[in-house]
Amino acid sequence: MAKKGSDNSVSRIKTGSFERRLSLTRAGLFAGTRMASHMATNWLGGKERREQRHKAMLSTQARFLVGELGQLKGSVVKIGQVMALYGEHFLPDEVTEALHTLEDQTTALAWPAIERVLQSELGSERLAQLDIERQPIGAASLGQVHRARRLNDGLELVLKVQYPGVGDAVDSDLNAVAKLLKMARLVNFGPEFDDWLEEVRVMMHREVDYRLEARTTERFRQMLLDDPRFIVPRVLPEYSSAQVIASTYERGHSVNSPTVAGMSLERRSELGKAALELFFRELFDWGEIQTDPNFGNYRIRLAGESGAEAEHDRIVLLDFGAVQRYNDDFLRPVIQMIRASYENDLAAVIDGGVQLRFMSRDWPTEVLETFGRVCMSVLEPLIGDPSEWPPVAVNSAGQYRWKQSDLPSRVARQAARSAINRYFRVPPKEFVFLNRKLIGVYTFIAVLQAEFNGEPMLKRYLYPENTKPDTSASVSGP
């Protein structure tokens, strides 16, 4: 029988556009009045003291607004989460730090509301074929996931159910959040911010389009069908609709579970290689990338856990709602920068950055070259000479130690010490999501504590005809 619903749930979401706008407008007016009062009185004392008070007020404002967003759930929360990822380019640090807390706000919607969606979308006859667990196994900003069992054959499946009214509220929610930020005086509006808002609008409409996600899931399943290192759930169209996606339930361990951590270094490294190669296939072969590297979107199934046919440890890939297609105009300079980094061609790296519009030819030469070197350093585990890596980042066999390298932090410090920040502005939206994916892949491999060199794999994708001779500076461990 179905399980009872969780006590930690809410009975409804404010989905009416007027109701949601009213809540956000009231919050914005309150925050704006408080900020205006602060600005009018924060002129006493020295400069350092005034800056401290201003930072404290920003932090207070941000926590208040995040609390208001969290209460509304739905696309408002998702918008806030995306702003947390992108906000470092146009929001104060205090605001982005507060927005990151939205990622932990996963209160489920109570079963009666979910059941009404299922009844409306699938009908009583199809629902009668399933035994659905009332308590969700996962809850997010736009919907939640329930396990189920098909009664006639025992097939285990999951139902991803979109919260009622969320899809219809995307545009009004986005406009209301933008207005709230303006009223609270937390962001300066301009062309760059407006362009970003439009990209978020497109992305949000894509993420609430469950029919599109179902087709994308099936496309990735077909592309990876013959690769024994991956599992993509099979979509069940008979139980899917505009607001429900049904797919096979695929067992596995979380990436950071003790079970995965207890695997041998060799097995963990093979999983890391699989994750890196999947990224290369998305970038070089498909031009289609899953840009949400949240660990909740991955599971690890150990060899032998699901029958004799499982000879490999496998990565289970879940949730294809954030897949982005990239055109050749964007991919060409990205691949140029990667190839130029491998060939140590700084000028070509800079040229690719200019084409992507996050570098500018009118910058001082020193800034361009510094920025180019920072970009090249991001590819350290893929192109570097072990003799040039930090000692802690290389093992006795000459292999890269992804976790110990602390590469993201080192790159951030390298950028912060330079003059880049005085020139760098909001990068193109495509680059932001691609960068997010790359960092996610690196983090995934680091959590596995894998140790291997990425250069041989990168070379296969950069030079598929094997026309590039080996270079003496590029050394790979066994």
C-alpha positions in Angstrom: 0.0 0.0 0.0 1.0 3.6 -0.4 3.0 5.2 2.4 1.7 8.0 4.4 2.8 11.5 3.5 5.7 13.2 5.3 4.9 15.6 8.1 7.4 18.0 6.7 5.3 19.3 3.9 3.1 22.1 2.8 -0.5 21.8 1.7 -0.4 24.3 -1.2 1.8 26.7 -3.2 0.7 30.2 -3.8 0.4 29.9 -7.6 -2.0 32.7 -8.5 0.0 35.5 -10.2 -1.8 38.2 -8.2 -1.2 36.4 -4.9 2.5 35.9 -5.7 3.0 39.4 -7.0 1.3 40.8 -3.9 3.6 38.8 -1.6 6.7 39.9 -3.4 5.6 43.5 -3.8 5.0 43.8 0.0 8.4 42.3 0.7 10.0 44.6 -1.8 8.4 47.7 -0.3 9.4 46.7 3.2 13.0 46.0 2.1 13.2 49.2 0.0 11.9 51.4 2.9 14.4 49.8 5.2 17.3 50.3 2.8 16.2 53.9 2.2 16.2 54.6 5.9 19.7 53.0 6.2 21.1 55.1 3.3 19.7 58.3 4.9 21.3 57.6 8.3 24.5 55.8 7.3 26.7 58.9 7.0 28.1 59.1 10.5 31.5 57.7 11.5 34.5 56.8 9.4 34.6 55.1 6.0 35.4 51.7 7.3 32.6 51.8 9.9 30.1 53.0 7.2 31.1 50.1 4.9 30.7 47.6 7.8 27.2 48.9 8.5 26.3 48.8 4.8 27.5 45.2 4.4 25.5 44.2 7.5 22.4 45.9 6.0 22.9 44.1 2.7 23.2 40.8 4.6 20.0 41.5 6.5 18.1 42.5 3.4 19.3 39.4 1.5 18.2 37.0 4.3 14.8 38.7 4.5 14.2 38.5 0.8 15.4 34.9 0.6 13.0 34.0 3.4 10.2 35.5 1.3 11.2 33.7 -1.8 11.4 30.4 0.0 7.9 30.7 1.3 6.5 30.9 -2.3 8.4 27.9 -3.6 7.9 27.1 -7.3 9.8 29.0 -10.0 10.5 31.8 -7.6 12.9 29.5 -5.7 14.4 28.2 -8.9 15.0 31.8 -10.1 16.7 32.5 -6.8 18.9 29.4 -7.1 20.0 30.4 -10.6 20.8 33.9 -9.4 22.9 32.4 -6.7 25.0 30.7 -9.3 25.3 33.6 -11.7 24.9 36.5 -9.2 28.6 36.9 -8.4 28.8 39.0 -11.6 26.2 41.6 -10.6 25.0 41.1 -7.0 26.8 41.9 -3.7 28.5 38.9 -2.1 26.1 39.1 0.9 23.2 38.6 -1.5 24.6 35.6 -3.4 25.6 33.9 -0.1 22.0 34.3 1.1 20.6 33.0 -2.2 22.6 29.9 -2.0 20.6 28.9 1.1 17.6 28.4 -1.2 19.3 25.3 -2.5 18.5 23.6 0.8 14.8 24.6 0.8 13.2 21.4 -0.4 10.0 21.1 1.6 7.6 18.8 -0.2 4.1 19.5 -1.2 1.5 17.4 0.7 0.2 14.3 -1.1 -3.4 15.5 -1.7 -2.1 18.3 -3.9 0.1 15.9 -5.8 -2.6 13.4 -6.1 -4.9 16.0 -7.7 -2.2 16.7 -10.4 -1.8 13.0 -11.1 -5.6 12.5 -11.4 -5.9 15.5 -13.8 -2.9 14.5 -15.9 -3.1 10.7 -16.1 -6.7 9.9 -15.2 -8.1 7.3 -12.8 -7.7 4.3 -15.1 -3.9 4.7 -15.5 -3.4 5.6 -11.9 -5.2 2.4 -10.8 -2.4 0.5 -12.5 0.2 1.9 -10.1 0.9 1.6 -6.4 2.4 5.1 -5.6 4.3 5.9 -2.5 2.9 9.1 -0.9 6.1 10.2 0.6 8.4 11.7 -2.1 12.0 10.4 -2.5 13.0 13.9 -3.7 11.6 17.4 -3.6 12.9 20.4 -5.5 11.7 23.9 -6.4 9.6 23.0 -9.4 8.3 19.5 -8.5 8.9 16.3 -6.6 9.5 12.6 -7.2 7.5 9.6 -6.0 8.4 6.0 -6.3 5.8 3.6 -7.7 5.2 0.0 -8.7 3.2 -1.2 -11.7 0.8 -3.8 -10.4 0.6 -6.1 -13.4 4.4 -6.9 -13.6 6.0 -5.3 -10.6 8.0 -2.8 -12.7 9.6 -0.1 -10.4 9.3 3.4 -11.6 9.4 7.0 -10.5 6.9 9.8 -11.2 8.3 13.3 -11.4 5.3 15.6 -10.7 5.4 19.3 -11.4 3.8 21.5 -8.8 0.4 22.9 -9.8 0.5 26.2 -11.5 4.3 26.5 -11.6 4.5 26.5 -15.4 2.0 29.3 -15.8 3.7 31.5 -13.2 7.2 31.6 -14.7 6.9 35.0 -16.5 5.1 36.8 -13.6 7.5 35.3 -11.1 10.5 36.4 -13.0 9.1 39.9 -13.4 8.2 40.1 -9.7 11.6 38.9 -8.6 13.3 41.5 -10.8 11.1 44.2 -9.4 11.7 43.0 -5.8 15.5 43.3 -6.3 15.1 46.8 -7.8 12.8 47.9 -4.9 15.3 46.5 -2.4 18.1 48.3 -4.1 20.1 45.1 -4.5 20.9 45.2 -8.2 21.7 47.8 -10.8 19.5 47.3 -13.8 21.2 47.6 -17.2 21.5 45.8 -20.6 23.6 43.0 -19.2 21.1 42.2 -16.4 18.2 42.4 -18.8 19.9 40.0 -21.2 20.5 37.6 -18.3 16.8 37.9 -17.2 15.7 36.9 -20.7 18.0 33.9 -20.6 16.6 32.8 -17.3 13.1 33.2 -18.8 13.9 30.9 -21.7 15.7 28.4 -19.3 12.7 28.4 -16.9 10.2 27.7 -19.7 12.4 24.9 -20.8 12.6 23.4 -17.3 8.9 23.3 -16.9 8.4 21.7 -20.3 8.2 18.1 -19.2 7.4 16.8 -22.7 10.7 18.3 -23.9 12.6 16.8 -20.9 11.1 13.4 -21.7 12.2 13.6 -25.3 15.7 14.8 -24.2 16.0 11.9 -21.7 15.2 9.4 -24.4 17.6 11.0 -26.8 20.5 10.7 -24.2 19.4 7.2 -23.5 19.7 6.2 -27.1 23.1 8.0 -27.5 24.5 6.1 -24.4 22.7 2.8 -25.0 25.8 1.0 -26.1 28.1 2.5 -23.4 28.3 0.1 -20.5 29.5 2.8 -18.1 26.2 4.7 -18.1 22.5 4.2 -17.3 19.8 6.6 -18.4 16.2 5.8 -17.2 13.7 4.7 -19.8 10.7 7.1 -20.1 7.3 5.5 -19.9 5.1 7.6 -22.2 1.9 5.8 -21.0 2.3 7.4 -17.6 3.8 10.8 -18.7 2.1 14.1 -19.6 2.8 17.8 -19.7 3.2 17.8 -15.9 4.4 14.3 -15.2 7.4 12.3 -16.3 7.4 8.6 -15.6 10.6 6.6 -16.0 12.1 3.4 -14.7 13.5 3.5 -11.2 17.3 3.1 -11.3 19.0 2.0 -8.1 22.4 3.4 -7.1 24.4 5.0 -4.3 25.0 8.7 -3.9 28.3 9.9 -5.2 29.6 10.9 -1.8 28.3 7.8 0.0 30.6 5.6 2.2 30.0 2.7 -0.2 31.4 4.7 -3.1 34.2 6.1 -1.0 35.2 2.5 0.0 35.7 1.4 -3.6 39.3 0.8 -4.8 41.2 3.8 -6.3 41.2 2.0 -9.6 37.4 1.7 -9.7 36.9 5.3 -8.5 39.3 6.5 -11.2 37.5 4.6 -13.9 34.2 6.3 -12.9 36.0 9.7 -12.9 37.3 9.0 -16.4 33.7 8.1 -17.5 32.4 11.4 -16.2 35.1 13.4 -18.0 34.6 11.5 -21.3 30.8 12.1 -21.1 31.5 15.9 -20.8 33.8 15.6 -23.9 31.2 13.8 -25.9 28.6 16.4 -24.9 31.0 19.2 -26.0 32.8 17.9 -29.0 30.3 15.4 -30.5 26.8 16.4 -29.5 26.9 20.1 -28.8 24.3 19.4 -26.1 25.2 19.6 -22.5 23.5 18.8 -19.2 24.3 22.0 -17.4 23.1 21.2 -13.9 25.8 19.1 -12.3 24.0 18.8 -9.0 25.0 15.5 -7.3 21.4 14.7 -6.9 21.3 14.1 -10.6 23.8 11.2 -10.4 23.9 7.7 -8.8 26.6 5.1 -8.8 25.6 1.5 -9.4 28.3 -1.0 -8.5 29.2 -3.9 -10.7 27.2 -7.0 -9.7 24.5 -5.2 -7.8 21.8 -5.6 -10.4 22.5 -8.9 -12.0 25.3 -10.8 -13.7 25.2 -8.6 -16.8 26.6 -5.6 -14.8 30.3 -6.1 -15.4 31.1 -2.4 -14.9 30.5 0.2 -12.2 28.1 2.5 -13.8 26.9 6.1 -13.5 23.2 6.6 -13.4 22.2 9.9 -15.1 19.0 11.5 -13.8 17.1 14.7 -14.7 17.6 16.2 -18.2 15.6 19.3 -17.6 18.7 21.6 -17.8 20.2 20.4 -21.1 21.5 23.2 -23.2 22.1 23.1 -27.0 25.0 25.1 -28.2 25.5 26.3 -31.8 28.8 26.3 -33.8 29.3 30.0 -33.3 29.7 29.4 -29.6 31.4 26.0 -29.7 34.0 26.9 -32.3 35.8 29.5 -30.2 35.4 27.4 -27.0 37.1 24.4 -28.7 39.7 26.9 -30.2 40.6 28.0 -26.7 40.9 24.4 -25.4 43.1 23.4 -28.4 45.2 26.6 -28.0 45.7 25.9 -24.3 46.9 22.4 -25.2 49.3 23.8 -27.7 50.4 26.6 -25.4 49.3 29.2 -27.9 48.3 32.2 -25.7 47.4 34.5 -28.6 44.8 31.9 -29.9 43.4 31.6 -26.4 42.9 35.3 -26.2 41.4 35.4 -29.7 38.8 32.8 -28.6 38.0 34.8 -25.5 37.4 37.9 -27.6 35.1 35.9 -29.9 33.2 34.8 -26.9 32.9 38.4 -25.7 34.3 38.0 -22.2 37.6 39.5 -23.3 38.0 42.8 -25.3 40.7 43.9 -27.6 40.8 47.3 -26.0 42.0 45.9 -22.7 45.7 46.4 -21.9 48.0 43.6 -23.2 49.0 42.6 -19.7 45.4 42.1 -18.7 44.6 40.1 -21.8 47.6 37.8 -21.3 46.9 37.3 -17.6 43.3 36.4 -18.4 44.4 34.0 -21.1 46.8 32.3 -18.7 44.0 32.0 -16.1 41.8 30.3 -18.7 44.7 28.0 -19.6 45.3 27.0 -16.0 41.7 25.7 -15.7 42.7 22.9 -18.0 45.7 21.9 -15.9 44.6 18.2 -15.4 44.0 17.9 -19.1 47.1 19.4 -20.6 49.7 19.9 -17.9 53.1 18.4 -17.4 53.2 16.6 -14.0 56.5 18.3 -13.3 54.7 21.6 -13.4 51.8 20.6 -11.1 51.8 21.4 -7.4 53.6 18.5 -5.6 50.4 17.6 -3.7 48.5 17.2 -7.1 50.7 14.4 -8.5 51.0 10.8 -7.2 54.1 8.6 -7.4 52.9 7.2 -10.8 52.7 10.7 -12.3 48.9 10.8 -12.2 46.8 13.8 -11.4 45.2 13.8 -7.9 41.9 15.7 -8.6 40.8 16.2 -5.0 44.2 17.2 -3.6 45.0 19.6 -6.4 42.5 22.2 -5.1 42.4 23.6 -8.6 39.2 25.7 -8.5 40.4 27.6 -5.4 43.9 28.1 -6.9 42.4 29.5 -10.2 40.1 31.8 -8.2 43.0 33.1 -6.2 45.1 33.6 -9.4 42.3 35.7 -10.9 41.8 37.7 -7.7 45.4 38.7 -7.5 45.4 40.1 -11.0 43.8 43.2 -12.5 41.2 41.1 -14.3 38.3 42.2 -12.0 38.7 45.8 -13.0 37.9 44.9 -16.6 35.9 41.7 -16.4 32.1 42.1 -16.6 29.2 39.7 -16.9 30.3 36.9 -19.3 28.0 35.6 -22.0 25.2 33.4 -20.6 26.3 30.4 -22.6 29.8 30.5 -21.1 28.4 30.8 -17.6 26.5 27.5 -17.9 29.3 25.7 -19.7 31.7 26.9 -16.9 29.3 25.6 -14.3 29.3 22.2 -16.0 33.1 22.0 -16.1 33.4 22.9 -12.4 30.7 20.3 -11.7 32.6 17.6 -13.6 35.9 18.5 -11.8 34.1 18.4 -8.4 32.4 15.1 -9.2 35.8 13.6 -10.0 37.4 15.2 -6.9 34.6 13.7 -4.6 35.5 10.3 -6.1 39.1 11.1 -5.1 40.1 9.8 -8.5 43.7 9.9 -9.8 44.3 9.9 -13.5 45.5 12.2 -16.3 43.0 13.6 -18.7 45.4 14.4 -21.5 45.1 11.2 -23.5 41.3 11.5 -23.5 41.4 15.1 -24.5 43.8 14.4 -27.4 41.4 11.9 -28.8 38.7 14.6 -29.1 40.9 17.4 -30.1 42.7 15.4 -32.9 40.3 12.6 -33.9 42.4 11.8 -36.9 45.4 11.4 -34.7 47.4 14.0 -36.7 48.8 15.6 -33.6 52.2 14.1 -32.6 53.0 13.5 -29.0 54.8 16.4 -27.3 57.7 15.8 -24.9 56.1 18.3 -22.5 53.0 16.2 -22.2 53.6 13.4 -19.8 50.8 10.9 -18.7 51.0 8.5 -15.9 50.1 4.8 -16.5 
